[in-house]
Amino acid sequence: GCAMASDAFFPFPDNVDNAAEAGVTAIVQPGGSKKDDEVIAAADKHGIAMVFTGKRHFKH
């Protein structure tokens, strides 16, 4: 597998589903989405480890 990192949270679980199809086994992201629970459930469904950093990695 491979790891995937994002500089922003995952707003919807479909991103995790797509990552699983591509062979991702670990995701690093800041978290903070209103749908974090759904995103975590999708990761669990696919056996993907997910790490929340608690910090966004960009500024507007």
Summary of the structure (lengths in Angstrom):
residues: 60
radius of gyration: 10.6
end to end distance: 32.6
largest distance: 33.1
contacts: 162
relative contact order: 0.30
helix: 32%
strand: 23%
